[in-house]
Amino acid sequence: MTTGRNNPCPCGSGRKYKHCCLGKDDDGRGPGAAQDISDAIARAEAEQPFESIEEVNAFASALIGERNRAALADFCGLSPMQMSNLLHAPFDSPETVRFSGDTAPGREVEILDIFLTLAEAIGETGLKVTATGNLPLKLCKTVGQQLREAAHQRRSSYIAGIRSEMDVEPLHCTRLVAERAGLIRKYRGHFVLTKKGKDLLARQDEGGIYLELFKAYTTQFNWAYRDGYPDADIVQQAFLFTLFLLASYGEERRHQRFYEDRFLTAFPMFVEMFEERTYSSAESTARHCYVLRALERFAAVFGLAELVPESRGSRDFHFLVRKTTLLDRFIIFTVSAEPGVSKFS
């Protein structure tokens, strides 16, 4: 049996073979090692020869199915099938994860607070679009000041010298996400609320608004847009794996490296998406990218994780990370992490 380069990897990661175990099978280090399946077929053939190619295929299918249902330590107790659900069907896999739209997040959640401020400014009459297609400067300065006072943003350099929406990055991001969520749109030179946005606001359905923003941010907004790293879209695609880790291990504060290590163990090819540099190794850059995208600008912004800075100099931030109660109210994982994984702590 030969796995095509563009076929799903036999390891069950959900990624294409060429982006996963291709090139690692020859030395036996691949996590799912298609070679293992070939070896199992050979052993079975030696014990009792197969009578047809159909029998070989049936044996291989049963073996792959068994492997895909088995919990893996590298996936913190998730099976390849469960991991595939998180990666490829995050909102359509109730057997693995469920979401609550009835959660009342509260305005302490950064992205919800910014959106509600934006919606209030838009109101019934709309908000005039600038010549560059952005939000008016007065609102940008108001939100920038609110962010400073609330200390939502751990790095406050963006607050100084606000000249446009682009200088208040969280507001700019929220506006783009709200448009993709179908909550606001541009109409005749104004930002206006859509029917869906008006209905949710009229019902004071903060949970519904939060869920719409969450879905749009995770599935329609390109996380790489917010930084200068390579696309490396596996961080975004695996957003539920990050939340699974937080749900499983976030009761106590842990250093960010705890989560970095588990992500790199599950997705070792992530490091290969970065280049070695004189001032930073590929792995170090990959780790910074993961923390920025998955923890700082996702989990923390959506109020699902609490990040306490542990500064090691003005240019090097490290965080102690803990989940919030909102995470457990908003997301229910129907699987649990493997107890033995605590060996990494």
Residue pairs with C-beta under 8 A, 6 or more apart in sequence:
1 34
1 37
1 38
1 41
1 56
1 57
1 60
3 9
3 10
3 17
3 22
3 34
4 17
5 16
5 17
5 18
5 22
6 16
6 17
6 18
7 16
7 17
8 14
8 15
8 16
8 17
9 15
9 16
9 17
9 19
9 20
9 21
9 22
9 32
10 17
10 21
10 32
10 33
10 34
10 37
10 64
10 67
11 20
11 21
11 30
11 31
11 32
11 33
11 34
11 80
12 32
12 67
12 68
12 79
12 80
12 81
12 83
12 84
13 20
13 21
13 31
13 32
13 80
13 83
13 84
13 87
13 267
14 80
14 83
14 84
14 87
14 88
15 87
15 234
15 269
17 34
19 269
20 30
20 32
20 269
21 30
21 31
21 32
21 33
21 34
24 30
24 33
25 33
25 34
25 35
26 35
28 35
31 72
31 74
31 268
32 67
32 80
37 60
37 63
37 64
37 67
40 63
41 56
41 59
41 60
41 63
44 50
44 59
45 56
50 56
50 59
67 80
68 79
68 80
68 81
68 84
69 79
69 80
69 81
70 79
70 80
71 77
71 78
71 79
71 338
72 78
72 79
72 80
72 83
73 338
73 340
73 341
74 265
74 266
75 82
75 83
75 241
75 266
76 244
76 245
76 248
76 262
76 266
76 337
76 338
76 341
77 335
77 336
77 337
77 338
77 339
77 341
78 86
78 241
78 244
78 335
82 96
82 335
83 241
83 266
85 93
85 95
85 96
85 97
86 93
86 96
86 97
86 238
86 240
86 241
86 244
87 237
87 238
87 240
87 241
90 97
90 218
90 219
90 239
90 240
91 99
91 215
91 219
94 334
95 334
96 333
96 334
96 335
97 240
97 244
97 331
97 332
97 333
97 334
98 331
98 332
98 334
99 211
99 214
99 330
99 331
99 332
100 207
100 329
100 330
100 331
100 332
101 207
101 208
101 211
102 207
103 207
103 210
103 211
103 326
103 329
103 330
104 206
104 207
105 112
105 206
105 207
105 210
105 303
105 326
105 330
106 112
106 206
106 303
107 113
107 116
108 150
108 303
109 210
109 301
109 302
109 303
109 326
110 147
110 150
110 152
110 153
110 170
110 300
110 301
110 302
110 303
111 170
111 173
111 174
111 177
111 213
111 217
111 301
111 302
112 206
112 209
112 210
112 213
112 303
113 146
113 150
113 152
114 143
114 147
114 170
114 171
114 174
115 174
115 178
115 183
115 209
115 213
116 206
116 209
117 139
117 142
117 143
117 146
118 135
118 139
118 143
118 171
118 174
118 175
118 178
118 184
118 191
119 183
119 184
119 193
119 197
119 201
121 127
121 139
121 142
122 184
122 191
122 192
122 193
125 190
126 187
126 190
126 191
126 192
127 135
127 136
127 139
127 190
127 191
127 192
128 136
128 189
128 190
128 191
129 135
129 186
129 189
129 190
129 191
130 136
130 137
130 164
130 165
132 164
133 186
134 140
134 164
134 165
134 166
134 172
135 165
135 171
135 175
135 191
137 162
137 163
137 164
139 171
140 162
140 164
140 165
140 167
140 168
140 171
141 162
143 168
143 170
143 171
144 158
144 159
144 162
144 167
144 168
144 171
145 159
147 153
147 156
147 159
147 168
147 170
148 156
148 159
152 170
152 301
153 159
153 170
154 296
154 307
154 309
154 317
154 319
155 317
158 167
158 168
158 169
158 170
159 168
161 167
162 168
165 171
165 172
165 175
166 172
169 226
170 301
173 221
173 226
173 297
174 213
175 184
175 191
176 221
177 213
177 216
177 217
177 220
177 221
178 184
178 197
178 213
178 216
179 185
179 186
180 216
180 220
180 221
181 212
181 213
181 215
181 216
181 220
182 194
182 196
182 197
182 212
182 216
183 193
183 194
183 196
183 197
183 200
183 209
183 212
183 213
184 191
184 192
184 193
184 194
184 197
185 191
185 192
185 194
186 192
193 201
196 212
197 209
200 208
200 209
200 212
201 209
210 302
210 330
213 302
214 302
217 298
217 302
218 236
218 239
218 298
222 231
222 233
222 236
223 233
223 235
223 236
223 293
223 297
223 298
224 230
224 231
224 232
224 233
224 236
224 293
226 293
226 297
227 289
227 292
227 293
229 274
229 285
229 289
229 292
229 293
230 273
230 274
231 273
232 270
232 273
232 274
232 286
232 289
234 267
234 269
234 270
234 273
235 242
235 263
235 270
235 289
235 290
235 293
235 294
236 293
238 263
238 266
238 267
239 294
239 298
240 331
241 263
241 266
242 259
242 263
242 294
242 295
242 298
242 299
243 299
243 304
243 327
243 331
244 333
244 335
244 337
245 259
245 262
245 263
245 337
246 259
246 299
246 304
246 305
246 321
246 323
246 327
247 323
247 327
247 328
247 331
247 333
248 333
248 336
248 337
249 258
249 337
249 345
250 305
250 321
250 322
250 323
250 327
251 322
251 323
252 322
253 308
253 320
253 321
253 322
254 320
254 321
254 322
254 345
255 310
255 318
255 319
255 320
255 321
256 291
256 295
256 307
256 318
256 319
256 320
256 321
257 287
257 318
258 321
258 344
258 345
259 290
259 291
259 294
259 295
259 321
260 287
260 290
260 291
261 344
262 341
262 344
263 270
263 290
263 294
264 270
264 271
264 283
264 286
264 287
264 290
265 344
270 286
270 290
271 282
271 283
271 286
272 282
273 286
274 282
274 283
274 285
274 286
274 289
275 282
275 285
276 282
277 285
280 288
291 319
295 305
295 307
295 319
295 321
296 307
296 319
298 304
299 305
300 306
300 307
303 324
303 326
304 323
304 324
304 326
304 327
304 330
304 331
305 321
305 322
305 323
305 324
305 327
306 321
306 322
306 323
306 324
307 319
307 320
307 321
308 319
308 320
308 321
308 322
309 317
309 318
309 319
310 317
310 318
310 319
310 320
311 317
311 318
312 318
